[in-house]
């Protein structure tokens, strides 16, 4: 199941078997990543805006 709404998307198809520690580690690594890619942000001082 996947849904996109207002600038974000939700995917509820991920699952981890109870004894699959590597899959759990991968899922948690994905969950803790930053929501914003800082290297893609640009500050425009003349407009005092970040895009």
C-alpha positions in Angstrom: 0.0 0.0 0.0 1.4 3.4 -1.0 -0.1 6.9 -0.8 1.3 10.3 -1.8 -0.1 13.4 -0.1 1.0 17.0 0.3 4.7 16.6 -0.3 5.3 13.3 1.3 4.6 9.6 0.6 3.7 6.7 2.8 4.5 3.1 2.0 3.0 0.5 4.4 4.3 -2.6 2.6 7.5 -3.0 4.6 7.6 -5.9 7.0 10.4 -7.6 9.0 10.3 -11.2 10.1 10.8 -11.6 13.9 14.2 -13.3 13.5 15.6 -11.2 10.6 18.0 -8.8 12.4 19.6 -7.6 9.1 16.2 -6.5 7.7 15.4 -4.8 10.9 18.7 -2.9 10.8 18.1 -1.8 7.2 14.6 -0.6 8.1 15.7 1.3 11.1 18.6 2.9 9.1 16.1 4.1 6.6 13.8 5.4 9.4 16.5 7.5 11.1 17.7 9.2 7.9 17.1 13.0 7.7 13.8 14.0 6.1 15.6 16.8 4.2 18.7 16.4 2.0 20.7 19.3 3.4 23.1 19.3 0.4 20.0 20.1 -1.8 19.1 23.2 0.1 20.1 26.6 -1.2 20.0 29.9 0.7 19.0 33.0 -1.4 20.2 36.0 0.8 18.6 38.6 -1.5 15.2 37.0 -0.8 16.0 35.7 2.7 14.7 32.3 1.6 15.8 28.7 1.5 14.7 26.5 -1.3 
